[in-house]
Amino acid sequence: MTEEFTVIHNGNRRQLMAAGLGLLGAAAMPARAQSQGYPNRPVTLVVPFAPGGSVDISGRAMADRLARVLGQTVIVDNRAGAGGAIGSSFVARAPADGYTLVVASQTTHVVNPAVTPQLSYNAEADFAPITLIDRLANVLLVNASLPVKTFEEFVSYVRAHPGKWNYASSGNGSVAHLSMELLKAKLGLDIAHVPYKGAGPALNDMLGGLVQATWNNLTSNLSSITSGQLRALAVAAPRRVAQLPAVPTFEELKLPDLNLTSWTGLAAPARTPEPIVKRLYEAMRTVLSDPATRQAWEARGAILPEPLTPEQYRQEIAQRIQFFKSVVQKHKIVLA
């Protein structure tokens, strides 16, 4: 009897274990099912800014190439507003199936979370980072009518005329705002901040001479620089950029904290299945390894990024959030 009972008991245990494994397998089936054959329908790429800006340009440049690699249409959907928070929040709450992605930027995934206490999304917890699309050199610009041609002349002139100059930014808490305030704090400059509702309006008033200086990315301002309307005094980039070979980097000017590029990247909602994240990462590597992509990126003033893995990209986001938080606190930058 004992032996028979033991045999039956062991058999039941095996059946129960099999049933349990079956339940676990069934629970994993939805993730596997949606990963297999991905993508089998169009993918939506949300750009959380208006058309025509640097994030939109980067997103559209990637969308066309990514579509060819994935074999599916990639639809660009501009959802602008609140410094990129509207579009980013939309993607954070979208189904985690790989069919709704976002063009993350330094504004949406670094500066916003660093300076906005009640942000409508969590840049670290609500997204699955994929990798970078590009890096963008930032440029300190002045109106070409001003009597300064170098960074040193700019510093001397502002110091000689305290409180008489102003600079434009794309808004309170923007990369331009924080970077210029950091520059002011390091060099003791007295130059007033004029916030705008976007880089476009700021650029218009720069060209019109209503504001004298700004900090912006090279991509958005290259045509105004080459036409002679704006003058570039320094660039934030790993090395001098090909389009401005005579303009020094902030590293060369002994201001390494200011030598940060901006970037755009690809991200999905958190909990997107790992096979889909891997598929998107591999597709991005294929695109970014193409010599034609390198040429296209260089033509618009963008820097082809290093091959950051999803985890490395996540780490960079976290590190830069902490950097900008420390900038605001250390230099007592007022964002209002």
C-alpha positions as CSV (number, residue, x, y, z in Angstrom):
1,M,0.0,0.0,0.0
2,T,2.7,2.4,0.9
3,E,4.6,1.8,-2.3
4,E,1.4,2.2,-4.3
5,F,0.5,5.4,-2.6
6,T,4.1,6.7,-3.2
7,V,3.8,6.0,-6.8
8,I,0.5,7.6,-7.1
9,H,1.7,10.6,-5.1
10,N,4.8,11.1,-7.2
11,G,2.7,10.9,-10.3
12,N,0.3,13.5,-9.0
13,R,3.3,15.7,-8.1
14,R,4.6,15.4,-11.6
15,Q,1.2,16.2,-13.0
16,L,0.9,19.3,-10.7
17,M,4.4,20.4,-11.7
18,A,3.5,20.0,-15.4
19,A,0.3,21.9,-14.8
20,G,2.1,24.7,-13.1
21,L,4.7,25.0,-15.9
22,G,1.8,25.0,-18.3
23,L,0.2,27.9,-16.5
24,L,3.6,29.8,-16.5
25,G,3.9,29.0,-20.2
26,A,0.4,30.3,-20.9
27,A,1.2,33.5,-19.0
28,A,4.3,34.0,-21.2
29,M,2.5,33.2,-24.4
30,P,1.1,36.7,-25.0
31,A,4.6,38.3,-24.9
32,R,6.0,35.5,-27.1
33,A,3.1,35.7,-29.5
34,Q,3.3,39.5,-30.0
35,S,7.1,39.2,-30.4
36,Q,7.0,36.5,-33.1
37,G,6.8,38.0,-36.5
38,Y,7.2,41.6,-35.2
39,P,6.3,43.9,-36.8
40,N,3.4,42.7,-38.8
41,R,1.6,46.1,-39.1
42,P,2.6,49.8,-39.2
43,V,4.6,51.3,-36.4
44,T,3.8,54.7,-35.0
45,L,6.7,57.0,-34.1
46,V,5.6,59.8,-31.8
47,V,7.6,63.1,-32.1
48,P,6.7,65.1,-29.0
49,F,7.4,68.4,-30.7
50,A,6.0,70.4,-33.6
51,P,7.2,69.7,-37.2
52,G,10.4,71.4,-38.4
53,G,12.4,71.3,-35.2
54,S,15.6,69.3,-34.6
55,V,13.8,66.4,-32.9
56,D,11.3,66.2,-35.7
57,I,14.0,66.3,-38.3
58,S,15.9,63.5,-36.5
59,G,12.8,61.4,-36.1
60,R,11.8,61.6,-39.7
61,A,15.3,60.9,-40.9
62,M,15.3,57.7,-38.8
63,A,11.7,56.7,-39.6
64,D,12.2,56.3,-43.3
65,R,15.3,54.2,-42.8
66,L,13.9,52.1,-40.0
67,A,10.8,51.3,-42.1
68,R,13.0,49.8,-44.8
69,V,14.8,47.6,-42.3
70,L,11.7,46.5,-40.5
71,G,9.7,45.9,-43.7
72,Q,6.8,48.0,-42.3
73,T,5.6,51.5,-42.6
74,V,6.7,53.8,-39.8
75,I,4.2,56.6,-39.3
76,V,5.4,59.9,-37.7
77,D,2.9,61.4,-35.4
78,N,3.7,64.9,-34.0
79,R,2.1,65.3,-30.6
80,A,3.6,68.7,-29.4
81,G,3.0,70.6,-26.2
82,A,4.3,71.2,-22.7
83,G,7.9,70.9,-23.6
84,G,7.4,67.4,-25.1
85,A,5.5,66.1,-22.1
86,I,2.2,65.5,-24.0
87,G,3.7,63.2,-26.6
88,S,6.0,61.5,-24.1
89,S,3.1,60.8,-21.7
90,F,1.0,59.4,-24.6
91,V,3.7,56.8,-25.4
92,A,4.3,56.0,-21.7
93,R,0.7,54.9,-21.5
94,A,0.5,53.2,-24.8
95,P,0.3,49.4,-25.2
96,A,3.8,47.9,-24.6
97,D,3.7,45.9,-27.9
98,G,6.4,47.8,-30.0
99,Y,3.9,49.5,-32.2
100,T,4.0,52.9,-30.5
101,L,7.5,54.4,-30.0
102,V,8.8,57.8,-29.1
103,V,11.6,60.0,-30.3
104,A,13.2,60.8,-26.9
105,S,15.2,63.9,-26.5
106,Q,17.4,65.5,-23.9
107,T,14.5,67.9,-23.2
108,T,11.9,65.1,-22.6
109,H,14.1,62.5,-20.9
110,V,16.7,64.6,-19.1
111,V,15.9,68.2,-18.5
112,N,12.1,67.9,-17.9
113,P,12.6,65.2,-15.2
114,A,15.5,67.1,-13.7
115,V,13.6,70.4,-13.2
116,T,9.9,69.6,-13.2
117,P,8.7,68.0,-9.9
118,Q,5.2,67.1,-11.1
119,L,6.0,65.7,-14.6
120,S,3.2,63.6,-16.1
121,Y,5.6,60.7,-16.8
122,N,8.7,59.1,-15.3
123,A,11.5,59.3,-17.8
124,E,13.3,56.4,-16.3
125,A,10.5,54.0,-15.1
126,D,7.9,54.5,-17.9
127,F,10.1,53.7,-20.9
128,A,12.2,51.0,-22.4
129,P,15.2,52.8,-24.0
130,I,16.4,51.3,-27.4
131,T,19.4,53.4,-28.5
132,L,20.5,56.8,-29.7
133,I,19.4,58.1,-33.1
134,D,22.0,60.9,-33.2
135,R,23.9,63.4,-31.1
136,L,23.6,67.1,-31.9
137,A,26.3,69.7,-31.3
138,N,25.1,72.7,-29.4
139,V,26.3,76.1,-30.4
140,L,26.6,79.5,-28.6
141,L,25.3,82.0,-31.1
142,V,25.2,85.8,-31.4
143,N,23.6,88.1,-33.9
144,A,26.2,88.8,-36.6
145,S,25.7,92.5,-36.2
146,L,27.3,92.5,-32.7
147,P,30.9,93.5,-32.4
148,V,32.2,90.2,-31.2
149,K,33.8,87.4,-33.3
150,T,35.2,85.1,-30.7
151,F,34.1,83.6,-27.4
152,E,36.8,85.6,-25.6
153,E,35.4,88.8,-27.1
154,F,31.9,87.8,-26.2
155,V,32.9,87.3,-22.5
156,S,34.8,90.6,-22.4
157,Y,32.0,92.6,-24.1
158,V,29.3,91.2,-21.7
159,R,31.4,92.0,-18.7
160,A,32.0,95.5,-20.0
161,H,28.2,96.1,-20.5
162,P,26.6,94.3,-17.5
163,G,22.8,94.0,-17.7
164,K,22.6,95.4,-21.3
165,W,22.5,92.1,-23.2
166,N,20.0,89.4,-23.2
167,Y,19.8,85.8,-24.5
168,A,16.9,83.8,-25.9
169,S,16.0,80.2,-25.0
170,S,13.3,77.8,-26.1
171,G,11.7,78.1,-22.6
172,N,12.2,78.0,-18.9
173,G,14.1,74.9,-17.9
174,S,15.2,74.1,-21.5
175,V,18.7,72.9,-22.3
176,A,19.4,76.4,-23.6
177,H,18.3,78.0,-20.4
178,L,20.3,75.7,-18.1
179,S,23.4,75.8,-20.3
180,M,23.4,79.6,-20.5
181,E,22.8,80.0,-16.8
182,L,25.7,77.6,-16.1
183,L,27.9,79.7,-18.4
184,K,26.9,82.9,-16.6
185,A,27.6,81.3,-13.2
186,K,31.0,80.0,-14.2
187,L,32.2,83.3,-15.8
188,G,30.3,85.8,-13.7
189,L,28.3,87.2,-16.7
190,D,25.3,89.5,-16.3
191,I,23.0,88.8,-19.3
192,A,19.2,88.5,-19.0
193,H,17.2,85.5,-19.9
194,V,14.3,85.9,-22.4
195,P,12.3,82.6,-22.6
196,Y,10.3,81.7,-25.7
197,K,7.7,79.1,-26.5
198,G,10.0,77.1,-28.6
199,A,13.3,77.4,-30.5
200,G,11.6,78.7,-33.7
201,P,10.3,82.0,-32.1
202,A,13.6,82.5,-30.3
203,L,15.5,82.1,-33.6
204,N,13.2,84.6,-35.3
205,D,13.9,87.3,-32.7
206,M,17.6,86.4,-32.8
207,L,17.6,87.1,-36.6
208,G,15.6,90.3,-36.0
209,G,18.1,91.6,-33.5
210,L,15.6,91.7,-30.6
211,V,17.8,89.4,-28.6
212,Q,21.6,89.2,-28.9
213,A,22.6,85.6,-28.0
214,T,21.2,82.1,-27.7
215,W,22.3,78.5,-27.2
216,N,20.8,76.0,-29.6
217,N,21.7,72.9,-31.7
218,L,23.7,73.1,-34.9
219,T,21.1,71.3,-37.0
220,S,18.4,74.0,-36.5
221,N,20.7,76.9,-37.0
222,L,23.2,75.8,-39.7
223,S,21.6,77.7,-42.5
224,S,21.5,80.9,-40.5
225,I,25.2,80.5,-39.6
226,T,26.3,79.7,-43.2
227,S,24.3,82.7,-44.5
228,G,26.1,85.0,-42.1
229,Q,23.1,86.1,-40.1
230,L,24.3,84.4,-36.9
231,R,27.8,83.9,-35.6
232,A,28.9,80.7,-33.8
233,L,31.4,81.4,-31.0
234,A,31.7,77.9,-29.4
235,V,30.3,74.4,-29.9
236,A,29.5,71.7,-27.4
237,A,30.7,68.5,-29.1
238,P,33.4,65.8,-28.7
239,R,35.5,67.6,-31.3
240,R,35.3,70.6,-33.7
241,V,32.5,70.0,-36.2
242,A,33.2,69.8,-39.9
243,Q,30.7,72.6,-40.7
244,L,32.5,75.0,-38.3
245,P,36.2,74.1,-38.3
246,A,37.3,77.4,-36.9
247,V,35.0,77.3,-33.9
248,P,36.4,75.8,-30.7
249,T,34.7,73.4,-28.5
250,F,33.9,74.3,-24.8
251,E,36.4,71.6,-23.9
252,E,39.1,73.7,-25.6
253,L,37.8,76.8,-23.8
254,K,38.4,75.0,-20.4
255,L,34.6,74.7,-19.8
256,P,34.2,70.9,-20.0
257,D,30.9,71.0,-18.0
258,L,29.3,72.9,-21.0
259,N,30.7,70.5,-23.6
260,L,27.6,68.2,-23.6
261,T,25.9,67.3,-26.8
262,S,22.1,67.1,-27.1
263,W,20.7,63.8,-28.5
264,T,17.6,62.1,-29.8
265,G,16.9,58.5,-29.3
266,L,14.3,55.8,-29.7
267,A,12.3,54.5,-26.8
268,A,9.3,52.2,-26.3
269,P,6.8,52.0,-23.4
270,A,8.1,50.1,-20.3
271,R,7.4,46.4,-20.2
272,T,7.8,46.1,-23.9
273,P,8.9,42.4,-24.5
274,E,12.6,42.0,-24.6
275,P,12.6,40.3,-28.0
276,I,10.9,43.4,-29.5
277,V,13.4,45.7,-27.8
278,K,16.2,43.5,-29.2
279,R,14.6,43.6,-32.7
280,L,14.4,47.3,-32.7
281,Y,17.9,47.7,-31.4
282,E,19.3,45.5,-34.1
283,A,17.3,47.3,-36.7
284,M,18.7,50.6,-35.5
285,R,22.2,49.2,-35.6
286,T,21.6,48.2,-39.2
287,V,20.4,51.7,-40.1
288,L,23.2,53.5,-38.3
289,S,25.9,51.3,-39.8
290,D,24.9,52.2,-43.3
291,P,27.4,54.6,-44.9
292,A,24.5,56.5,-46.5
293,T,23.2,57.2,-43.0
294,R,26.5,58.7,-42.0
295,Q,26.5,61.0,-45.0
296,A,22.9,62.1,-44.4
297,W,23.6,62.8,-40.7
298,E,26.7,64.8,-41.5
299,A,24.9,66.8,-44.2
300,R,22.4,68.0,-41.6
301,G,25.0,68.7,-38.9
302,A,24.2,65.7,-36.7
303,I,26.8,63.3,-35.2
304,L,26.5,59.6,-35.8
305,P,26.2,58.2,-32.3
306,E,28.3,55.4,-30.6
307,P,26.4,52.1,-30.5
308,L,24.8,52.4,-27.1
309,T,23.0,49.3,-25.9
310,P,19.5,49.8,-24.3
311,E,21.1,49.4,-20.8
312,Q,23.9,51.9,-21.7
313,Y,21.3,54.4,-23.0
314,R,19.3,54.0,-19.8
315,Q,22.4,54.7,-17.7
316,E,23.2,57.9,-19.7
317,I,19.6,59.2,-19.2
318,A,20.0,58.6,-15.4
319,Q,23.4,60.2,-15.3
320,R,22.3,63.3,-17.2
321,I,19.2,63.8,-15.1
322,Q,21.4,63.9,-12.0
323,F,23.9,66.3,-13.7
324,F,21.2,68.8,-14.5
325,K,19.7,68.5,-11.1
326,S,23.0,69.3,-9.6
327,V,23.5,72.3,-11.9
328,V,20.2,73.8,-10.8
329,Q,20.9,73.3,-7.1
330,K,24.6,74.3,-7.1
331,H,24.1,77.5,-9.1
332,K,20.7,78.3,-7.7
333,I,19.2,78.6,-11.1
334,V,15.7,80.0,-11.0
335,L,13.4,78.3,-13.6
336,A,10.4,80.6,-13.4
